[in-house]
């Protein structure tokens, strides 16, 4: 074998510890598969004295991030810091210094990935990012190597394990979101600040990355419309079950005549569909291609070893190219060239339609249902079914839930109608709107 390929890693949290464990414990196997020994030369951390999940050889830890990125002996820079900065700056500096990059950072890729890819192409460097989406599921590899003969028409994913765990537990245990979120934090499934998981940001970052690969175009975060699960209550999940649905936070990307439809939102899906059975912290991606038909990828979407495995796969792939002397470029890990991929046409919201589950909290008095139905009708929205639960006490002024399932209607028309209904004196507070996603 030729000289070792030297690796510098920034960040030794959950994923970094998983990668270090794999590199140290499976060095022989990885060397055989890469065709060259892999050497973990430097690992940058904020506090070298903090307790670690893994014991590293002496002399590897450093607090000098700048020195690690600039080290001319390092062949592959592995960025596992997370967040936009200093991660973005470190990646750019590493590429400018001729280093290949492996990253699990979906926020950087979704926000400024194309700046990074184009720079890497100019410098003859690779940027590998298997671990940025869906943890241990090799979805990036599937799009790049497994589906090049396909025109992808639609992709639907459960891409955030925290929100999927929360919705699964709310459904199975009949608990409210706050209670389940606290349990998720205790189990390590949710961060101390779970905002990006709950409000859909994490899933939107991942969708931007996957949509770029699926449609071979530079999709960035601001192209994705986003709603979270904050407003979903136990009652809504119980009603969904009665109506034959399951609620999931979905990341949806589809190619339409008007452009790409890219969105993250809670959705009701048929209880018999494969995606409805994806529970707990698992992720899944359901893809439709013109040649392959429909495929489902399923597995753990996070965790030390699943995500560490994905990072290790990228390191091995890059080491193999270095050992063989192959020319490298960002295009090799995108699966398509960057020339001519400048803009993306996004489907206007005016062209979007959906069925909706809508829950209003209204006073239990004569004429309320007629008033709500009238506003929906005046906006061209047809009602499929209505369910009213409970009766008010004490003169009929307390609020009771009214659930309506609509036929397909323009999204902006439904939003306008709901806004008008919420302005009625007999309707209390914000309504809950959940799309009904049509799945075959």
C-alpha positions in Angstrom: 0.0 0.0 0.0 1.0 3.6 -0.6 1.5 6.2 2.1 -1.4 6.8 4.5 -4.1 9.3 3.9 -4.1 11.7 6.7 -7.4 13.0 8.2 -8.0 16.1 10.2 -11.4 16.4 12.0 -13.1 19.4 13.5 -15.6 18.4 16.2 -15.7 15.4 18.5 -19.4 15.3 19.5 -21.7 12.4 18.9 -20.9 12.0 15.2 -17.2 12.8 15.6 -16.9 10.2 18.3 -18.6 7.6 16.1 -16.2 8.3 13.2 -13.1 8.2 15.5 -14.3 4.9 17.0 -14.7 3.4 13.5 -11.3 4.7 12.2 -9.5 3.4 15.3 -11.2 0.1 15.7 -11.7 -0.8 12.0 -8.5 0.6 10.6 -7.4 -2.6 8.9 -10.7 -3.3 7.2 -11.0 0.3 6.0 -7.4 0.3 4.7 -8.3 -2.8 2.6 -11.4 -1.2 1.2 -9.7 2.1 0.6 -6.5 0.7 -0.8 -4.5 2.9 1.5 -4.1 3.2 5.3 -6.2 5.9 7.0 -4.5 8.0 9.7 -6.5 10.2 12.1 -3.8 12.9 12.5 -5.6 15.8 14.3 -8.9 16.3 16.1 -9.9 19.9 17.0 -12.1 20.4 20.1 -13.0 23.4 22.2 -12.0 21.8 25.5 -9.4 19.0 25.4 -10.0 18.2 29.1 -13.7 17.5 28.7 -14.9 13.9 29.3 -15.0 12.0 26.0 -16.9 9.0 24.7 -13.7 7.6 23.2 -10.1 7.4 24.2 -7.8 8.9 21.5 -4.1 8.3 21.1 -1.8 10.9 22.7 -1.1 14.1 20.8 -4.1 14.0 18.5 -6.3 16.5 20.3 -5.9 20.2 19.5 -7.7 23.5 20.1 -6.1 25.2 17.0 -8.8 25.0 14.4 -6.9 27.4 12.1 -3.8 25.3 12.3 -5.7 22.1 11.6 -7.4 23.5 8.5 -4.0 24.9 7.2 -1.9 21.8 8.0 -0.3 20.8 4.6 0.0 17.2 5.7 -3.8 16.7 6.0 -5.4 15.2 2.9 -9.1 15.1 4.1 -10.7 17.7 6.3 -13.8 16.4 8.1 -16.1 19.1 9.3 -18.4 18.1 12.2 -18.8 21.4 13.9 -22.3 22.1 12.8 -24.0 25.5 12.2 -23.0 28.0 9.6 -19.9 29.6 11.1 -17.1 28.9 11.6 -18.0 25.7 9.6 -18.4 27.5 6.3 -15.2 29.5 6.5 -13.2 26.3 7.5 -14.6 24.3 4.6 -13.7 27.1 2.1 -10.2 27.6 3.6 -9.6 23.8 3.4 -10.6 23.7 -0.3 -8.5 26.7 -1.1 -5.6 24.8 0.5 -6.2 21.9 -1.8 -7.9 19.6 0.7 -10.8 17.3 0.1 -13.8 17.9 2.5 -16.2 15.6 4.2 -19.1 17.2 6.0 -22.3 16.3 7.8 -23.4 19.9 7.8 -26.8 20.2 6.1 -27.2 23.8 7.2 -24.1 24.9 5.3 -25.0 22.8 2.3 -28.5 24.2 2.1 -27.5 27.8 2.6 -24.2 28.1 0.7 -23.5 24.7 -0.8 -23.2 25.8 -4.4 -20.6 28.4 -3.5 -18.6 25.6 -1.9 -19.2 23.1 -4.8 -18.1 25.6 -7.5 -14.9 26.5 -5.5 -14.1 22.8 -5.1 -14.6 22.2 -8.8 -12.1 25.1 -9.6 -9.6 23.7 -7.1 -9.9 20.0 -8.2 -11.3 19.0 -4.7 -14.1 16.8 -3.7 -16.8 17.6 -1.2 -18.6 14.5 0.2 -21.7 14.8 2.3 -23.4 11.4 2.8 -24.0 12.1 6.5 -25.8 15.4 6.0 -29.1 13.7 5.4 -30.8 10.6 7.0 -27.9 9.4 9.2 -27.0 5.9 8.3 -29.3 5.6 5.2 -27.0 5.9 2.1 -29.5 8.1 0.3 -26.9 10.5 -1.3 -25.2 7.4 -2.8 -28.5 6.1 -4.1 -29.2 9.4 -5.9 -25.7 9.7 -7.2 -24.9 6.2 -8.2 -28.2 4.2 -8.1 -30.6 6.4 -10.0 -28.8 8.3 -12.8 -31.0 6.6 -15.4 -34.1 8.1 -13.9 -36.0 11.3 -14.1 -37.2 11.8 -10.5 -40.8 13.1 -10.4 -41.4 13.1 -6.7 -39.7 12.5 -3.4 -41.4 12.4 0.0 -39.3 12.0 3.2 -39.5 11.7 6.9 -36.2 13.4 7.5 -36.3 14.5 11.2 -36.1 11.7 13.7 -37.0 14.0 16.7 -40.3 15.2 15.2 -41.1 11.7 14.1 -40.5 10.3 17.5 -42.7 13.0 19.1 -45.6 12.4 16.7 -45.3 8.6 17.1 -45.4 8.9 20.9 -48.2 11.4 20.9 -50.2 8.9 18.7 -49.4 5.7 20.6 -49.5 7.1 24.2 -52.1 9.8 23.9 -49.8 12.5 25.3 -49.3 16.2 24.3 -46.3 17.5 22.5 -44.6 19.2 25.5 -44.7 16.0 27.5 -43.3 13.9 24.7 -40.6 16.5 23.9 -39.4 16.4 27.5 -39.1 12.6 27.3 -37.2 12.9 23.9 -34.7 15.3 25.5 -34.2 12.9 28.4 -33.5 10.0 26.0 -31.1 12.1 23.9 -33.4 12.2 20.9 -33.9 16.0 21.1 -31.4 18.8 21.7 -31.7 21.1 24.7 -32.9 23.7 22.1 -35.2 21.6 19.8 -36.4 24.6 17.7 -35.0 23.4 14.4 -36.5 20.0 14.8 -39.9 21.2 15.9 -40.3 24.1 13.4 -39.2 22.1 10.4 -35.9 23.9 9.7 -33.8 20.7 10.0 -36.0 18.8 7.6 -36.0 21.8 5.2 -32.2 21.9 5.2 -32.1 18.2 4.3 -34.8 18.6 1.6 -32.8 21.3 -0.1 -29.8 19.0 -0.2 -31.8 16.0 -1.6 -33.7 18.1 -4.1 -30.5 19.4 -5.6 -29.4 15.8 -6.2 -32.8 14.5 -7.3 -33.4 17.4 -9.8 -29.8 18.2 -10.6 -30.2 21.9 -9.8 -28.9 24.3 -7.1 -31.7 24.2 -4.6 -31.1 26.3 -1.5 -33.0 26.7 1.8 -35.0 29.8 0.8 -36.7 27.8 -1.9 -38.4 25.5 0.6 -41.7 26.5 2.3 -41.7 25.4 5.9 -44.2 24.6 8.7 -43.5 22.8 11.9 -45.5 20.6 14.3 -45.9 23.1 17.1 -49.7 23.5 16.6 -50.5 19.8 16.4 -52.3 18.4 19.4 -53.2 15.0 20.7 -56.8 15.6 19.6 -55.7 16.1 16.0 -53.8 12.7 16.0 -56.9 11.0 17.4 -59.1 12.5 14.7 -56.6 11.5 12.1 -56.7 7.9 13.3 -60.5 7.9 13.1 -60.4 9.3 9.6 -57.9 6.6 8.5 -54.8 8.7 8.5 -51.4 9.1 10.4 -49.8 12.5 10.9 -46.1 12.8 9.9 -43.8 15.8 9.4 -43.1 15.4 5.6 -40.5 16.8 3.4 -42.0 16.9 -0.1 -40.3 17.7 -3.4 -42.0 17.2 -6.8 -41.4 18.4 -10.3 -44.4 20.1 -11.9 -44.9 22.0 -15.1 -44.8 25.3 -13.2 -41.5 24.4 -11.4 -40.3 22.6 -8.3 -42.7 22.2 -5.4 -40.6 22.1 -2.3 -42.2 22.0 1.1 -41.9 20.8 4.7 -45.1 20.5 6.8 -47.1 18.1 9.0 -49.4 16.0 6.8 -52.0 13.3 7.1 -51.1 10.2 5.1 -53.2 7.0 4.6 -52.6 4.7 7.6 -51.9 1.8 5.2 -49.0 3.5 3.4 -45.4 2.4 4.0 -44.4 5.9 5.2 -47.2 5.7 7.9 -45.4 2.8 9.5 -42.1 4.7 10.0 -42.1 5.3 13.7 -39.8 6.5 16.4 -36.5 8.1 15.5 -36.4 6.3 12.1 -36.2 8.2 8.8 -37.5 7.2 5.4 -37.4 8.5 1.8 -40.0 7.5 -0.8 -38.8 8.2 -4.3 -40.6 7.9 -7.7 -38.5 7.6 -10.8 -39.6 7.0 -14.4 -37.5 3.9 -14.8 -37.2 2.4 -11.3 -40.8 3.2 -10.3 -41.3 3.7 -6.5 -38.6 2.8 -3.9 -38.4 3.3 -0.2 -35.2 3.9 1.8 -35.6 3.3 5.6 -33.2 3.4 8.5 -31.9 5.2 11.5 -31.7 8.9 10.7 -29.3 9.9 13.5 -27.0 8.5 16.2 -23.3 8.1 16.9 -22.6 4.9 14.9 -25.2 5.2 12.0 -24.1 8.8 11.1 -20.4 7.9 11.9 -20.8 5.1 9.4 -21.9 7.6 6.7 -19.0 9.9 7.4 -16.6 6.9 7.2 -18.0 5.9 3.9 -17.2 9.3 2.4 -13.7 9.2 3.9 -13.0 5.7 2.4 -14.4 6.9 -1.0 -12.1 9.9 -1.0 -9.1 7.9 0.2 -9.7 5.4 -2.6 -9.5 8.3 -5.2 -6.4 9.7 -3.6 -4.7 6.4 -3.6 -5.5 5.7 -7.3 -4.5 9.1 -8.4 -7.9 9.9 -9.9 -8.8 13.5 -10.7 -11.2 14.9 -8.2 -14.0 17.5 -8.4 -17.2 18.4 -6.6 -19.2 17.0 -9.5 -18.1 13.5 -8.6 -20.0 13.6 -5.3 -23.0 15.4 -6.8 -23.4 13.0 -9.7 -23.7 15.8 -12.3 -21.7 18.7 -13.7 -22.1 22.3 -12.4 -22.1 24.0 -15.8 -25.5 25.3 -16.8 -27.1 24.7 -13.3 -27.6 28.3 -12.4 -31.2 28.9 -11.4 -34.2 26.8 -10.3 -37.8 27.6 -11.2 -40.0 27.3 -8.1 -43.7 26.5 -8.5 -45.7 29.5 -7.5 -48.0 29.0 -4.5 -51.0 30.0 -6.6 -50.6 26.7 -8.5 -50.6 24.5 -5.4 -53.7 22.6 -4.3 -54.3 20.2 -1.4 -57.0 18.6 0.6 -57.0 19.9 4.2 -57.9 18.8 7.7 -59.0 22.0 9.5 -59.9 22.2 13.2 -61.8 25.3 14.5 -62.6 26.1 18.1 -66.0 27.6 18.0 -68.9 28.4 20.3 -71.6 25.7 20.4 -74.6 27.8 19.2 -77.0 27.7 16.3 -75.7 29.1 13.0 -72.0 28.7 13.7 -71.5 25.7 11.4 -73.4 27.5 8.7 -71.3 30.6 9.0 -68.1 28.6 8.7 -69.3 26.6 5.8 -70.5 29.7 4.0 -67.1 31.3 4.2 -65.4 28.1 2.8 -68.0 28.0 0.0 -67.6 31.6 -0.9 -63.9 30.9 -1.4 -64.6 27.9 -3.6 -63.8 25.2 -1.0 -65.9 22.1 -0.9 -66.3 20.2 2.3 -65.9 16.4 2.3 -66.9 15.7 5.9 -67.6 17.5 9.3 -67.1 16.2 12.8 -68.1 18.1 15.9 -67.0 16.8 19.3 -68.4 17.6 22.8 -71.0 20.2 23.8 -70.5 23.4 25.5 -71.7 24.0 29.1 -73.0 27.1 30.7 -75.1 28.9 28.2 -73.3 27.6 25.1 -70.5 30.0 25.0 -67.6 27.7 25.7 -65.6 26.5 22.6 -65.9 23.1 21.1 -63.7 21.6 18.3 -65.2 21.5 14.8 -63.2 19.4 12.4 -63.6 19.7 8.6 -62.0 17.6 5.9 -62.0 19.5 2.6 -61.8 18.3 -1.0 -58.7 19.5 -3.0 -58.6 23.3 -3.2 -56.1 26.0 -3.9 -53.8 26.4 -0.9 -54.0 30.2 -0.9 -57.9 30.0 -1.0 -58.0 27.8 2.0 -55.6 30.1 3.9 -57.7 33.1 3.0 -60.9 31.4 4.1 -59.4 30.2 7.4 -58.3 33.8 8.1 -61.8 35.1 7.6 -63.3 32.4 9.8 -60.8 33.1 12.6 -62.1 36.7 12.5 -65.6 35.6 13.4 -66.7 36.4 17.0 -67.9 32.9 17.6 -64.4 31.3 16.7 -61.7 31.3 19.4 -58.0 31.4 18.8 -55.9 30.0 15.9 -57.2 27.1 13.9 -55.1 24.0 13.0 -54.6 23.2 9.3 -53.0 20.0 8.2 -52.6 19.0 4.6 -53.8 15.6 3.4 -51.0 14.3 1.2 -52.2 12.2 -1.7 -50.2 9.0 -1.8 -50.9 6.0 -4.0 
